[in-house]
Amino acid sequence: MDAYPICRYKGFDVYPLIYLFDPPREWHEPRPDRSYSASVLICEEGQPPSTERSRIFPLLATQWDSIGTAKRAAAKMAEDIIDGFVPGLPLHSL
């Protein structure tokens, strides 16, 4: 995880969590060179991400072909969660 948040948005720090995605496949199936999955950690601004005042949200729907694209998608997802556009993922428990 990065030592500094990728962005600050409406009183929250946003940390993208990017990891290599390697789905199970049969030996004869083609494989992309690399793909990445992402999650996003959101915590109150100025608080360390390891505190109880932080939450991790996985981005389950898509894999990305570059780390930069995955980071941008994680930042956008965090903004949508903070704005309340994603049903079922409230931040009021922070």
N, C-alpha and C positions, 0 to 999 in steps of 0.2 A: 504494500500500500504506500502511496505517496506520503511524504512527511507533511505536505501542505495541501489544503483543499484545492480542487480544480477551480472552484468558484464559490462565491458567497451569494446567497439569494434570500431576500426577505428575512434576514435574521438567522439563517442556517448556513452551516458549512457543508459542502458537498464533496465527497471523496469517491471517485470511481474505483471499482474493484474489477480488474480485467484478468481473465485467466484463459488458458488454452482449452479449446473445446475439441475433444477427440471422440466422436460417437462410435459406438461399436458397429462394425460393418463386416460383411463377408469379404473374403480375400479377393474376389474378382470385381468388386465394386470400385469405381474410381474414387479417389480421395482428393479433396482440395489440398493445396500446399499447407495452408494454415487457416484456422478459423478460431474466433475468440467469442467467449461468452462474457457477460458482464452482470454485475450487481452494483448497487450504489449505497453508500453509507451516508446517512444524513444525521447531523448533530447540531445542537445549538451553537450559534456563532461564538467562537472563542473558547469553547470547551474541547478538551481532548477527545478524540474519537473512541477511546477505550472506556468512557464513562457509561453509566446507566442511562444517560440522556441522549443516547444515539440509537439508531435503528438501521438495519440492513434490509434492502429491498432487492430481490433478484429480478432481472429482466429475462423472462423465460421465453419469450416468443421468437427471438431471432439470434442468429450468430452473425458475426461480422468478419470481414476479410482483412481488417487492419486494426491495430490497437487504437489509432487516432479516431477512427469511425466509432469504435466501441465506447471510447471515452466521451465523445460528443453525444452519443445516444444515452449514456448514463446521466450526463448533465441535464439533457432535455427531460428525461424521465423524472429526475429529482425535481425539476421546476414544476412539472405536471402534478407530482405528488404534493408538493408544498402548496400549490394553488388549489388543490382539491379536485382536480380533473380526473383522478383515477379512483373510481369507486372501490371501496373495500380496503383502501390503504390510507387511513387517517394518520395525521401526525399529532393529534391532540394528546396522545399518551406520552409525548416527550417531556 
